[in-house]
Amino acid sequence: MDLRELINDPNNTIVDVRGTFEFDYASAEGTINIPLDEVPARVEEFRQMSGMVLLCCASGNRSGYAEAYLRNQGVENVLNVGSWMEVKYLKSNVA
Protein backbone atom coordinates (compact mmCIF):
# COMPACT_ATOMS: atom_id res chain seq x y z
CA MET A 1 0.00 0.00 0.00
CA ASP A 2 1.46 3.38 -0.96
CA LEU A 3 1.30 6.61 1.05
CA ARG A 4 -1.69 7.98 -0.87
CA GLU A 5 -3.67 4.81 -0.13
CA LEU A 6 -2.69 4.88 3.56
CA ILE A 7 -3.72 8.53 3.92
CA ASN A 8 -7.05 8.00 2.17
CA ASP A 9 -7.92 4.74 3.95
CA PRO A 10 -10.85 5.63 6.24
CA ASN A 11 -9.73 2.92 8.69
CA ASN A 12 -6.52 4.82 9.48
CA THR A 13 -6.15 7.76 11.87
CA ILE A 14 -4.07 10.80 10.93
CA VAL A 15 -2.60 12.71 13.86
CA ASP A 16 -0.92 16.09 13.44
CA VAL A 17 1.57 16.64 16.27
CA ARG A 18 2.13 20.35 15.65
CA GLY A 19 1.15 22.83 18.34
CA THR A 20 -2.49 23.81 18.73
CA PHE A 21 -1.94 27.29 17.29
CA GLU A 22 -0.24 25.85 14.19
CA PHE A 23 -2.99 23.27 13.72
CA ASP A 24 -5.78 25.83 14.18
CA TYR A 25 -4.14 28.09 11.59
CA ALA A 26 -4.06 25.38 8.89
CA SER A 27 -4.43 21.61 8.74
CA ALA A 28 -5.32 18.74 6.46
CA GLU A 29 -8.95 17.65 6.40
CA GLY A 30 -9.75 14.72 8.65
CA THR A 31 -6.68 15.02 10.88
CA ILE A 32 -6.76 15.28 14.64
CA ASN A 33 -4.34 17.34 16.70
CA ILE A 34 -2.29 15.91 19.53
CA PRO A 35 0.68 18.25 20.11
CA LEU A 36 4.04 16.51 20.52
CA ASP A 37 4.36 17.60 24.13
CA GLU A 38 1.08 15.81 24.94
CA VAL A 39 2.04 12.49 23.32
CA PRO A 40 3.59 10.92 26.47
CA ALA A 41 0.43 11.56 28.51
CA ARG A 42 -1.81 10.19 25.75
CA VAL A 43 -0.09 6.91 24.83
CA GLU A 44 -3.19 4.89 25.77
CA GLU A 45 -5.26 7.05 23.45
CA PHE A 46 -2.88 6.16 20.60
CA ARG A 47 -3.22 2.46 21.46
CA GLN A 48 -7.00 2.75 20.99
CA MET A 49 -6.87 4.45 17.57
CA SER A 50 -8.14 2.50 14.59
CA GLY A 51 -6.00 1.18 11.77
CA MET A 52 -2.59 2.67 11.21
CA VAL A 53 -1.83 5.87 13.08
CA LEU A 54 -0.26 8.22 10.55
CA LEU A 55 1.75 11.01 12.17
CA CYS A 56 2.49 14.36 10.53
CA CYS A 57 3.76 17.83 11.47
CA ALA A 58 5.33 20.76 9.61
CA SER A 59 8.40 18.98 8.24
CA GLY A 60 8.37 15.43 9.58
CA ASN A 61 10.78 16.04 12.47
CA ARG A 62 8.28 16.21 15.33
CA SER A 63 6.22 13.38 13.88
CA GLY A 64 9.45 11.34 13.68
CA TYR A 65 10.06 11.95 17.38
CA ALA A 66 6.46 10.98 18.13
CA GLU A 67 6.78 7.76 16.10
CA ALA A 68 10.01 6.78 17.87
CA TYR A 69 8.54 7.52 21.29
CA LEU A 70 5.31 5.61 20.63
CA ARG A 71 7.16 2.59 19.21
CA ASN A 72 9.38 2.64 22.31
CA GLN A 73 6.18 2.48 24.37
CA GLY A 74 5.03 -0.59 22.42
CA VAL A 75 2.63 1.14 20.01
CA GLU A 76 3.42 -0.68 16.75
CA ASN A 77 0.79 0.69 14.36
CA VAL A 78 2.38 4.16 13.94
CA LEU A 79 4.05 5.67 10.88
CA ASN A 80 5.64 9.07 10.29
CA VAL A 81 4.22 10.37 7.00
CA GLY A 82 6.02 13.73 7.11
CA SER A 83 4.49 17.11 6.39
CA TRP A 84 0.82 17.92 6.96
CA MET A 85 0.92 19.73 3.59
CA GLU A 86 1.84 16.46 1.87
CA VAL A 87 -1.07 14.80 3.67
CA LYS A 88 -3.37 17.59 2.51
CA TYR A 89 -2.13 17.25 -1.07
CA LEU A 90 -2.52 13.46 -1.14
CA LYS A 91 -6.02 13.66 0.38
CA SER A 92 -7.16 16.26 -2.16
CA ASN A 93 -5.65 14.53 -5.18
CA VAL A 94 -7.03 11.03 -4.88
CA ALA A 95 -6.14 8.99 -7.97
N, CA, C and O atoms as CSV, one atom per row, in Angstrom:
chain,resi,resn,atom,element,x,y,z
A,1,MET,N,N,0.853,-1.173,0.000
A,1,MET,CA,C,0.000,0.000,0.000
A,1,MET,C,C,0.903,1.242,0.000
A,1,MET,O,O,1.820,1.347,0.815
A,2,ASP,N,N,0.638,2.177,-0.917
A,2,ASP,CA,C,1.463,3.380,-0.960
A,2,ASP,C,C,0.915,4.451,-0.019
A,2,ASP,O,O,-0.147,4.280,0.580
A,3,LEU,N,N,1.649,5.556,0.103
A,3,LEU,CA,C,1.301,6.613,1.047
A,3,LEU,C,C,-0.069,7.212,0.760
A,3,LEU,O,O,-0.836,7.467,1.689
A,4,ARG,N,N,-0.386,7.439,-0.504
A,4,ARG,CA,C,-1.694,7.984,-0.868
A,4,ARG,C,C,-2.816,7.068,-0.376
A,4,ARG,O,O,-3.814,7.539,0.170
A,5,GLU,N,N,-2.650,5.772,-0.571
A,5,GLU,CA,C,-3.669,4.811,-0.126
A,5,GLU,C,C,-3.796,4.802,1.394
A,5,GLU,O,O,-4.905,4.755,1.926
A,6,LEU,N,N,-2.661,4.846,2.092
A,6,LEU,CA,C,-2.693,4.875,3.559
A,6,LEU,C,C,-3.437,6.111,4.067
A,6,LEU,O,O,-4.280,6.016,4.959
A,7,ILE,N,N,-3.116,7.271,3.488
A,7,ILE,CA,C,-3.718,8.527,3.925
A,7,ILE,C,C,-5.219,8.559,3.639
A,7,ILE,O,O,-5.985,9.130,4.415
A,8,ASN,N,N,-5.632,7.960,2.553
A,8,ASN,CA,C,-7.048,7.995,2.172
A,8,ASN,C,C,-7.857,6.800,2.669
A,8,ASN,O,O,-9.057,6.711,2.411
A,9,ASP,N,N,-7.207,5.887,3.376
A,9,ASP,CA,C,-7.916,4.742,3.945
A,9,ASP,C,C,-8.699,5.217,5.172
A,9,ASP,O,O,-8.100,5.660,6.152
A,10,PRO,N,N,-10.038,5.129,5.126
A,10,PRO,CA,C,-10.846,5.627,6.241
A,10,PRO,C,C,-10.658,4.846,7.540
A,10,PRO,O,O,-11.121,5.286,8.592
A,11,ASN,N,N,-9.993,3.705,7.485
A,11,ASN,CA,C,-9.734,2.919,8.687
A,11,ASN,C,C,-8.525,3.428,9.465
A,11,ASN,O,O,-8.319,3.045,10.617
A,12,ASN,N,N,-7.721,4.294,8.834
A,12,ASN,CA,C,-6.525,4.823,9.482
A,12,ASN,C,C,-6.831,6.151,10.158
A,12,ASN,O,O,-7.791,6.836,9.804
A,13,THR,N,N,-6.005,6.504,11.132
A,13,THR,CA,C,-6.150,7.757,11.873
A,13,THR,C,C,-4.939,8.620,11.577
A,13,THR,O,O,-3.804,8.159,11.691
A,14,ILE,N,N,-5.173,9.877,11.197
A,14,ILE,CA,C,-4.070,10.802,10.928
A,14,ILE,C,C,-3.988,11.796,12.084
A,14,ILE,O,O,-4.952,12.499,12.390
A,15,VAL,N,N,-2.816,11.839,12.717
A,15,VAL,CA,C,-2.595,12.709,13.865
A,15,VAL,C,C,-1.510,13.722,13.522
A,15,VAL,O,O,-0.394,13.357,13.152
A,16,ASP,N,N,-1.852,14.986,13.650
A,16,ASP,CA,C,-0.923,16.091,13.437
A,16,ASP,C,C,-0.360,16.479,14.798
A,16,ASP,O,O,-1.115,16.859,15.694
A,17,VAL,N,N,0.958,16.388,14.964
A,17,VAL,CA,C,1.570,16.638,16.270
A,17,VAL,C,C,2.122,18.064,16.412
A,17,VAL,O,O,2.884,18.351,17.336
A,18,ARG,N,N,1.734,18.949,15.495
A,18,ARG,CA,C,2.129,20.354,15.648
A,18,ARG,C,C,1.384,20.956,16.835
A,18,ARG,O,O,0.435,20.367,17.353
A,19,GLY,N,N,1.822,22.123,17.249
A,19,GLY,CA,C,1.151,22.826,18.338
A,19,GLY,C,C,-0.265,23.217,17.953
A,19,GLY,O,O,-0.599,23.295,16.771
A,20,THR,N,N,-1.087,23.460,18.952
A,20,THR,CA,C,-2.493,23.807,18.733
A,20,THR,C,C,-2.646,25.039,17.851
A,20,THR,O,O,-3.486,25.051,16.951
A,21,PHE,N,N,-1.853,26.070,18.093
A,21,PHE,CA,C,-1.936,27.291,17.291
A,21,PHE,C,C,-1.642,26.993,15.822
A,21,PHE,O,O,-2.358,27.460,14.936
A,22,GLU,N,N,-0.587,26.213,15.564
A,22,GLU,CA,C,-0.236,25.849,14.187
A,22,GLU,C,C,-1.372,25.078,13.528
A,22,GLU,O,O,-1.741,25.354,12.387
A,23,PHE,N,N,-1.918,24.113,14.251
A,23,PHE,CA,C,-2.992,23.274,13.723
A,23,PHE,C,C,-4.242,24.103,13.444
A,23,PHE,O,O,-4.879,23.936,12.403
A,24,ASP,N,N,-4.593,24.990,14.363
A,24,ASP,CA,C,-5.776,25.830,14.179
A,24,ASP,C,C,-5.625,26.772,12.989
A,24,ASP,O,O,-6.612,27.117,12.339
A,25,TYR,N,N,-4.405,27.182,12.706
A,25,TYR,CA,C,-4.137,28.093,11.593
A,25,TYR,C,C,-4.375,27.389,10.250
A,25,TYR,O,O,-4.973,27.965,9.341
A,26,ALA,N,N,-3.903,26.143,10.131
A,26,ALA,CA,C,-4.062,25.376,8.890
A,26,ALA,C,C,-3.797,23.910,9.177
A,26,ALA,O,O,-2.887,23.564,9.932
A,27,SER,N,N,-4.606,23.050,8.563
A,27,SER,CA,C,-4.425,21.609,8.744
A,27,SER,C,C,-5.059,20.865,7.584
A,27,SER,O,O,-5.819,21.433,6.800
A,28,ALA,N,N,-4.735,19.591,7.488
A,28,ALA,CA,C,-5.324,18.736,6.464
A,28,ALA,C,C,-6.665,18.206,6.959
A,28,ALA,O,O,-6.822,17.878,8.135
A,29,GLU,N,N,-7.610,18.130,6.061
A,29,GLU,CA,C,-8.946,17.650,6.402
A,29,GLU,C,C,-8.888,16.241,6.996
A,29,GLU,O,O,-8.174,15.370,6.499
A,30,GLY,N,N,-9.647,16.040,8.056
A,30,GLY,CA,C,-9.748,14.715,8.655
A,30,GLY,C,C,-8.659,14.365,9.651
A,30,GLY,O,O,-8.650,13.260,10.194
A,31,THR,N,N,-7.734,15.296,9.901
A,31,THR,CA,C,-6.684,15.015,10.878
A,31,THR,C,C,-7.127,15.457,12.263
A,31,THR,O,O,-7.985,16.328,12.413
A,32,ILE,N,N,-6.526,14.840,13.269
A,32,ILE,CA,C,-6.757,15.282,14.643
A,32,ILE,C,C,-5.447,15.841,15.176
A,32,ILE,O,O,-4.374,15.492,14.683
A,33,ASN,N,N,-5.528,16.692,16.162
A,33,ASN,CA,C,-4.343,17.342,16.702
A,33,ASN,C,C,-4.029,16.828,18.098
A,33,ASN,O,O,-4.834,16.950,19.022
A,34,ILE,N,N,-2.844,16.252,18.229
A,34,ILE,CA,C,-2.292,15.910,19.532
A,34,ILE,C,C,-0.866,16.460,19.521
A,34,ILE,O,O,0.038,15.824,18.979
A,35,PRO,N,N,-0.657,17.643,20.119
A,35,PRO,CA,C,0.677,18.247,20.107
A,35,PRO,C,C,1.739,17.300,20.674
A,35,PRO,O,O,1.469,16.511,21.579
A,36,LEU,N,N,2.941,17.396,20.126
A,36,LEU,CA,C,4.036,16.507,20.515
A,36,LEU,C,C,4.234,16.461,22.020
A,36,LEU,O,O,4.489,15.392,22.575
A,37,ASP,N,N,4.122,17.603,22.690
A,37,ASP,CA,C,4.360,17.596,24.133
A,37,ASP,C,C,3.268,16.882,24.926
A,37,ASP,O,O,3.440,16.626,26.118
A,38,GLU,N,N,2.150,16.558,24.282
A,38,GLU,CA,C,1.077,15.811,24.943
A,38,GLU,C,C,1.139,14.311,24.662
A,38,GLU,O,O,0.431,13.531,25.298
A,39,VAL,N,N,1.977,13.909,23.719
A,39,VAL,CA,C,2.044,12.495,23.317
A,39,VAL,C,C,2.327,11.572,24.502
A,39,VAL,O,O,1.626,10.571,24.644
A,40,PRO,N,N,3.321,11.851,25.367
A,40,PRO,CA,C,3.592,10.922,26.475
A,40,PRO,C,C,2.386,10.684,27.393
A,40,PRO,O,O,2.190,9.572,27.882
A,41,ALA,N,N,1.598,11.706,27.620
A,41,ALA,CA,C,0.433,11.563,28.506
A,41,ALA,C,C,-0.751,10.899,27.814
A,41,ALA,O,O,-1.738,10.560,28.468
A,42,ARG,N,N,-0.666,10.710,26.498
A,42,ARG,CA,C,-1.814,10.193,25.748
A,42,ARG,C,C,-1.513,8.888,25.016
A,42,ARG,O,O,-2.195,8.542,24.051
A,43,VAL,N,N,-0.490,8.165,25.478
A,43,VAL,CA,C,-0.089,6.906,24.834
A,43,VAL,C,C,-1.270,5.946,24.735
A,43,VAL,O,O,-1.466,5.318,23.695
A,44,GLU,N,N,-2.056,5.822,25.799
A,44,GLU,CA,C,-3.193,4.888,25.771
A,44,GLU,C,C,-4.212,5.284,24.705
A,44,GLU,O,O,-4.842,4.427,24.086
A,45,GLU,N,N,-4.362,6.572,24.502
A,45,GLU,CA,C,-5.259,7.048,23.445
A,45,GLU,C,C,-4.766,6.580,22.070
A,45,GLU,O,O,-5.562,6.177,21.223
A,46,PHE,N,N,-3.445,6.636,21.860
A,46,PHE,CA,C,-2.875,6.157,20.601
A,46,PHE,C,C,-3.104,4.661,20.435
A,46,PHE,O,O,-3.372,4.194,19.329
A,47,ARG,N,N,-3.000,3.912,21.520
A,47,ARG,CA,C,-3.220,2.464,21.455
A,47,ARG,C,C,-4.642,2.127,20.998
A,47,ARG,O,O,-4.867,1.091,20.372
A,48,GLN,N,N,-5.590,2.997,21.308
A,48,GLN,CA,C,-6.999,2.752,20.988
A,48,GLN,C,C,-7.403,3.209,19.586
A,48,GLN,O,O,-8.514,2.918,19.143
A,49,MET,N,N,-6.526,3.913,18.890
A,49,MET,CA,C,-6.874,4.445,17.565
A,49,MET,C,C,-6.990,3.329,16.544
A,49,MET,O,O,-6.291,2.318,16.616
A,50,SER,N,N,-7.888,3.537,15.592
A,50,SER,CA,C,-8.144,2.502,14.595
A,50,SER,C,C,-7.104,2.509,13.478
A,50,SER,O,O,-6.516,3.539,13.149
A,51,GLY,N,N,-6.899,1.326,12.911
A,51,GLY,CA,C,-5.998,1.176,11.772
A,51,GLY,C,C,-4.588,1.621,12.085
A,51,GLY,O,O,-4.127,1.555,13.224
A,52,MET,N,N,-3.915,2.078,11.037
A,52,MET,CA,C,-2.590,2.669,11.206
A,52,MET,C,C,-2.756,4.085,11.725
A,52,MET,O,O,-3.690,4.790,11.344
A,53,VAL,N,N,-1.848,4.496,12.594
A,53,VAL,CA,C,-1.826,5.871,13.080
A,53,VAL,C,C,-0.737,6.583,12.293
A,53,VAL,O,O,0.452,6.315,12.465
A,54,LEU,N,N,-1.162,7.494,11.428
A,54,LEU,CA,C,-0.259,8.220,10.548
A,54,LEU,C,C,0.056,9.572,11.187
A,54,LEU,O,O,-0.842,10.379,11.426
A,55,LEU,N,N,1.326,9.806,11.456
A,55,LEU,CA,C,1.751,11.015,12.165
A,55,LEU,C,C,2.327,12.028,11.189
A,55,LEU,O,O,3.103,11.677,10.301
A,56,CYS,N,N,1.940,13.293,11.361
A,56,CYS,CA,C,2.485,14.356,10.531
A,56,CYS,C,C,2.745,15.591,11.382
A,56,CYS,O,O,2.293,15.679,12.524
A,57,CYS,N,N,3.475,16.539,10.814
A,57,CYS,CA,C,3.756,17.827,11.470
A,57,CYS,C,C,4.120,18.812,10.364
A,57,CYS,O,O,3.626,18.675,9.245
A,58,ALA,N,N,4.953,19.784,10.639
A,58,ALA,CA,C,5.327,20.760,9.612
A,58,ALA,C,C,6.327,20.171,8.617
A,58,ALA,O,O,6.180,20.349,7.408
A,59,SER,N,N,7.338,19.474,9.123
A,59,SER,CA,C,8.401,18.979,8.242
A,59,SER,C,C,8.628,17.476,8.324
A,59,SER,O,O,9.270,16.898,7.447
A,60,GLY,N,N,8.114,16.847,9.352
A,60,GLY,CA,C,8.365,15.427,9.581
A,60,GLY,C,C,9.263,15.171,10.769
A,60,GLY,O,O,9.402,14.027,11.203
A,61,ASN,N,N,9.886,16.229,11.311
A,61,ASN,CA,C,10.778,16.043,12.465
A,61,ASN,C,C,10.011,15.674,13.724
A,61,ASN,O,O,10.308,14.657,14.351
A,62,ARG,N,N,9.036,16.480,14.102
A,62,ARG,CA,C,8.278,16.206,15.331
A,62,ARG,C,C,7.504,14.895,15.217
A,62,ARG,O,O,7.413,14.136,16.181
A,63,SER,N,N,6.951,14.636,14.040
A,63,SER,CA,C,6.223,13.376,13.878
A,63,SER,C,C,7.183,12.187,13.940
A,63,SER,O,O,6.790,11.098,14.356
A,64,GLY,N,N,8.430,12.384,13.532
A,64,GLY,CA,C,9.448,11.342,13.677
A,64,GLY,C,C,9.756,11.061,15.133
A,64,GLY,O,O,9.895,9.904,15.531
A,65,TYR,N,N,9.865,12.123,15.937
A,65,TYR,CA,C,10.064,11.948,17.380
A,65,TYR,C,C,8.876,11.220,17.997
A,65,TYR,O,O,9.049,10.325,18.824
A,66,ALA,N,N,7.665,11.608,17.589
A,66,ALA,CA,C,6.460,10.976,18.131
A,66,ALA,C,C,6.430,9.496,17.774
A,66,ALA,O,O,6.114,8.658,18.619
A,67,GLU,N,N,6.761,9.168,16.515
A,67,GLU,CA,C,6.776,7.764,16.097
A,67,GLU,C,C,7.772,6.969,16.939
A,67,GLU,O,O,7.440,5.896,17.441
A,68,ALA,N,N,8.986,7.487,17.096
A,68,ALA,CA,C,10.010,6.784,17.868
A,68,ALA,C,C,9.559,6.586,19.316
A,68,ALA,O,O,9.724,5.503,19.878
A,69,TYR,N,N,8.999,7.619,19.910
A,69,TYR,CA,C,8.537,7.521,21.294
A,69,TYR,C,C,7.437,6.476,21.427
A,69,TYR,O,O,7.484,5.627,22.316
A,70,LEU,N,N,6.444,6.541,20.539
A,70,LEU,CA,C,5.313,5.609,20.628
A,70,LEU,C,C,5.763,4.163,20.397
A,70,LEU,O,O,5.305,3.255,21.091
A,71,ARG,N,N,6.645,3.949,19.438
A,71,ARG,CA,C,7.162,2.587,19.213
A,71,ARG,C,C,7.914,2.095,20.450
A,71,ARG,O,O,7.817,0.923,20.816
A,72,ASN,N,N,8.659,2.988,21.088
A,72,ASN,CA,C,9.383,2.639,22.308
A,72,ASN,C,C,8.421,2.265,23.438
A,72,ASN,O,O,8.777,1.507,24.340
A,73,GLN,N,N,7.212,2.799,23.381
A,73,GLN,CA,C,6.180,2.483,24.372
A,73,GLN,C,C,5.346,1.256,23.964
A,73,GLN,O,O,4.389,0.898,24.651
A,74,GLY,N,N,5.710,0.624,22.857
A,74,GLY,CA,C,5.027,-0.591,22.415
A,74,GLY,C,C,3.863,-0.364,21.471
A,74,GLY,O,O,3.114,-1.298,21.185
A,75,VAL,N,N,3.692,0.859,20.979
A,75,VAL,CA,C,2.630,1.138,20.006
A,75,VAL,C,C,3.232,0.860,18.628
A,75,VAL,O,O,4.077,1.617,18.151
A,76,GLU,N,N,2.797,-0.218,17.997
A,76,GLU,CA,C,3.419,-0.680,16.748
A,76,GLU,C,C,2.775,-0.116,15.486
A,76,GLU,O,O,3.420,-0.064,14.440
A,77,ASN,N,N,1.521,0.305,15.565
A,77,ASN,CA,C,0.787,0.692,14.360
A,77,ASN,C,C,0.927,2.183,14.048
A,77,ASN,O,O,-0.050,2.827,13.665
A,78,VAL,N,N,2.137,2.738,14.208
A,78,VAL,CA,C,2.378,4.160,13.943
A,78,VAL,C,C,3.361,4.313,12.784
A,78,VAL,O,O,4.247,3.482,12.586
A,79,LEU,N,N,3.184,5.396,12.023
A,79,LEU,CA,C,4.052,5.665,10.883
A,79,LEU,C,C,4.173,7.171,10.687
A,79,LEU,O,O,3.165,7.876,10.627
A,80,ASN,N,N,5.386,7.657,10.588
A,80,ASN,CA,C,5.636,9.066,10.294
A,80,ASN,C,C,5.436,9.267,8.797
A,80,ASN,O,O,6.147,8.669,7.990
A,81,VAL,N,N,4.465,10.111,8.420
A,81,VAL,CA,C,4.216,10.372,6.998
A,81,VAL,C,C,4.711,11.754,6.582
A,81,VAL,O,O,4.475,12.173,5.449
A,82,GLY,N,N,5.397,12.474,7.482
A,82,GLY,CA,C,6.024,13.733,7.111
A,82,GLY,C,C,5.158,14.957,7.316
A,82,GLY,O,O,4.518,15.119,8.355
A,83,SER,N,N,5.146,15.806,6.321
A,83,SER,CA,C,4.494,17.111,6.393
A,83,SER,C,C,2.973,17.031,6.265
A,83,SER,O,O,2.448,16.256,5.466
A,84,TRP,N,N,2.273,17.843,7.064
A,84,TRP,CA,C,0.815,17.919,6.962
A,84,TRP,C,C,0.408,18.424,5.578
A,84,TRP,O,O,-0.672,18.086,5.095
A,85,MET,N,N,1.259,19.227,4.933
A,85,MET,CA,C,0.924,19.732,3.593
A,85,MET,C,C,0.932,18.601,2.569
A,85,MET,O,O,0.132,18.603,1.633
A,86,GLU,N,N,1.831,17.637,2.743
A,86,GLU,CA,C,1.845,16.462,1.870
A,86,GLU,C,C,0.573,15.639,2.091
A,86,GLU,O,O,-0.032,15.146,1.139
A,87,VAL,N,N,0.179,15.500,3.353
A,87,VAL,CA,C,-1.072,14.795,3.673
A,87,VAL,C,C,-2.235,15.490,2.999
A,87,VAL,O,O,-3.075,14.843,2.375
A,88,LYS,N,N,-2.286,16.803,3.121
A,88,LYS,CA,C,-3.371,17.590,2.511
A,88,LYS,C,C,-3.383,17.395,1.001
A,88,LYS,O,O,-4.448,17.206,0.413
A,89,TYR,N,N,-2.225,17.439,0.370
A,89,TYR,CA,C,-2.132,17.249,-1.074
A,89,TYR,C,C,-2.604,15.860,-1.488
A,89,TYR,O,O,-3.362,15.722,-2.449
A,90,LEU,N,N,-2.161,14.833,-0.770
A,90,LEU,CA,C,-2.521,13.462,-1.137
A,90,LEU,C,C,-4.005,13.168,-0.866
A,90,LEU,O,O,-4.603,12.337,-1.549
A,91,LYS,N,N,-4.599,13.844,0.123
A,91,LYS,CA,C,-6.022,13.664,0.382
A,91,LYS,C,C,-6.867,14.378,-0.678
A,91,LYS,O,O,-7.957,13.915,-1.014
A,92,SER,N,N,-6.376,15.487,-1.199
A,92,SER,CA,C,-7.160,16.264,-2.156
A,92,SER,C,C,-6.949,15.821,-3.588
A,92,SER,O,O,-7.693,16.229,-4.480
A,93,ASN,N,N,-5.948,14.994,-3.820
A,93,ASN,CA,C,-5.650,14.528,-5.181
A,93,ASN,C,C,-5.701,13.013,-5.239
A,93,ASN,O,O,-4.723,12.355,-5.596
A,94,VAL,N,N,-6.847,12.475,-4.886
A,94,VAL,CA,C,-7.027,11.030,-4.884
A,94,VAL,C,C,-7.054,10.539,-6.320
A,94,VAL,O,O,-7.811,11.040,-7.150
A,95,ALA,N,N,-6.210,9.544,-6.600
A,95,ALA,CA,C,-6.141,8.994,-7.968
A,95,ALA,C,C,-7.300,8.086,-8.254
A,95,ALA,O,O,-7.400,7.539,-9.352
